[in-house]
Amino acid sequence: MPAETVELHGHIIDSLTLPKVLDDILSLGGEYDIGEVRVGHRRSDPSYARIRVQAPEREVLEQILLRLRQHGAEPVDEGDVVLAPAPADGVYPEGFYVTTNHQTTIRYRGEWIEVRPSRMDGGIVFDPATGSATVKKFADLEKGDLVVVGSQGVRAAPLERSTEERNAFEFMASAVSSEKPKNAVIRAVAEQMRAVKAAGEKILFVAGPAVVHTGAGRHMVRLIEAGYVDILFSGNALAVHDVEEALFGTALGVYLNEGTPSPEGHEHHIRAINAIRAAGGLARAVESGLLTSGVMHACVRHGVEMVLAGSIRDDGPLPEVITDVIQAQRRMARAIDGVSLAVMIASMLHSIAVGNLLPAAVKTVCVDINPAVVTKLADRGTWQAVGLVTDVEPFFHELLGHLGLPRE
């Protein structure tokens, strides 16, 4: 029977990596023989396992090894990567290696080269001239690009949380539930935000229009003013209804202070779009004095990088909204450089889209009133996401309190 020997290093016991590896071998039709296991005596000590993997056919063995690599298993007899040219623009060669969001390295002529960025659902392109490896998506792949084929010479290192991180986030990563102790979770998020800023790194917010509709816009403005928002990803709707509130005091035609509908409220968001388009965009509306409050105003005033991605549902849209989805994806991919914490608020589609761009090392918090949003985000590959099921306004209110910021 075809066989290969793999090694596992790290916290493979307490993270349940070792039993997951053994279960994957059996479930995919293989067999295993554990040659050696060394278990760390303290929580900080790494462990080690050496496993011989067998399968009835070479193709089955390759499938097993590919799965095991996602757990950090490393073949003992490692060869160089196999490269093949892309046959056409936007077309990978047959059998290409599909990337994950784990830190990945490839072996070329005996040397290990880090693949940058770490990004799921793409292919690895190697440039012999520069000795660099990068992840390319379909839209960026060019004919003749040398693409990694198969899994030989590829290592994907699973993320290992430190003991300190587990203290704050371990309980958050359990099954999604509306009955979690929300105050404790939000306090952990606030502590992480402080730590990120102290380290000189960036915080990304991904937000939907419910931030405005629930009256939480003023809370987000305080976060921006305090320097806790470096980048904002959203769509046309958040910006439009934020401007609507700033100009008319309504969101979706409802006065936020009173909770009552305006007689002509159904027109307000259209009139808000027209006013910004006439001004030449959000930045010019702020400069001219037309826009004097709200999330968009705060972002412009405090230099927050905004990427607003459009959709087929958009009215307008506003001039800053990127209507080409590929261009929007590219802008987002560039903007996340330096981000170590992503907070996703009430926006399922944007949250999943952005999650596909983030390396696994980026701590990700998803806040939504719908438990399915948190579950779907994790199911689609952003496994590091931790969730909080709650309305967004109470979340922001508590978050400001834990950050020591005024809440009214």
ZIKAPE-V852638 format. One record per backbone hydrogen bond with DSSP energy under -0.5 kcal/mol. CO is the residue of the C=O (numbers start at 1). NH is the residue of the N-H. Records with the same first field share a line. If there is no record, write none. Layout:
# ZIKAPE-V852638
CO: NH  NH
This chain:
# ZIKAPE-V852638
2: 55
4: 53
5: 76
6: 51
7: 74
8: 49
10: 12  47
11: 15
12: 18
13: 16
16: 20
17: 21
18: 22
19: 23
20: 24
21: 25
22: 26
23: 27
24: 28
25: 30
26: 29
29: 56
31: 54
33: 35  52
36: 50
38: 48
42: 45
47: 10
48: 38
49: 8
50: 35  36
51: 6  53
52: 33
53: 4
54: 31
55: 2
57: 61
58: 62
59: 63
60: 64
61: 65
62: 66
63: 67
64: 68
65: 69
66: 70
67: 70
68: 71  73
69: 72
74: 7
76: 78
81: 83
82: 149
84: 147
86: 144
88: 91
91: 88
93: 96
95: 150
97: 99  124
99: 121
101: 360
103: 157
104: 115
105: 155
106: 108  113
107: 81
108: 111
111: 108
113: 106
114: 116  133
115: 104
117: 119
122: 99
123: 125  136
124: 148
125: 134
126: 128  146
127: 130  131  132
132: 127
133: 116
134: 125  136
136: 123
137: 140  141
138: 141
141: 90
142: 145
145: 86  147
146: 126
147: 84
148: 97
149: 82
151: 154
153: 107
155: 105  157
156: 158
157: 103
159: 161
162: 166
163: 167
164: 168
165: 169
166: 170
169: 173
170: 173
171: 174
172: 387
177: 180  389
180: 182
181: 185
182: 186
183: 187
184: 188
185: 189
186: 190
187: 191
188: 192
189: 193
190: 194
191: 195
192: 196
193: 197
194: 198
195: 199
196: 201
197: 200
202: 340  341
203: 230  231
204: 343
205: 207  233
206: 345
208: 211
209: 212  213
210: 214
211: 216  217
212: 215
216: 220
217: 221
218: 222
219: 223
220: 224
221: 225
222: 226
223: 228
224: 227
230: 305
231: 205
232: 307
233: 207
234: 309
235: 239
236: 240
237: 241
238: 242
239: 243
240: 244
241: 245
242: 246
243: 247
244: 248  249  250
245: 249
249: 256
251: 254
253: 262
254: 251
255: 259
260: 255
262: 265
264: 267
265: 268  269
267: 271
268: 272
269: 273
270: 274
271: 275
272: 276
273: 277
274: 278
275: 279
276: 280  281
277: 280
281: 285
282: 286
283: 287
284: 288
285: 289  290  291
286: 289
290: 292
294: 298
295: 299
296: 300
297: 301
298: 302
299: 304
300: 303
305: 232
307: 234  309
308: 322
311: 314
315: 317
318: 321
321: 323
322: 310
323: 325
324: 328
325: 329
326: 330
327: 331
328: 332
329: 333
330: 334
331: 335
332: 336
334: 337
336: 339
338: 202
340: 363
341: 204
342: 344  365
343: 206  345
344: 346  367
345: 208
346: 210
347: 351
348: 352
349: 353
350: 354
351: 355
352: 356
354: 357  358
355: 358
356: 120
359: 362
361: 363
363: 342
364: 386
365: 344  367
366: 368  388
367: 346
368: 390
369: 371
370: 373  374
371: 375
372: 376
373: 377
374: 378
375: 379
376: 380
377: 382
378: 381
381: 383
382: 385
384: 364
386: 366
388: 368  390
391: 395
392: 396
393: 397
394: 398
395: 399
396: 400
397: 401
398: 402
399: 403
400: 405
401: 404
